[in-house]
Amino acid sequence: VYLVVEPKLDEPAWPDLRARIDRALKLRGGTVDRIVLVAPGALPRTTSGKLQRRAVAESLAATPGR
């Protein structure tokens, strides 16, 4: 399971955000394989604004370790 987030924070704040997300998940018993932060607007969307989940999954599969 990957968690993909488009934070509204500046990129220098991302490591702290990733750590806070990880801690919050662990406190609630949740786990993910990877937390991926991407720039706002970077995730592909349909013309109606829906997230193109398959395109996101394919992109993540093509970039291991990101």
Salt bridges, closest charged atoms under 4 A:
GLU6 OE1 - ARG45 NH2 2.94
ASP16 OD2 - ARG20 NH1 3.16
ASP22 OD2 - LYS26 NZ 3.23
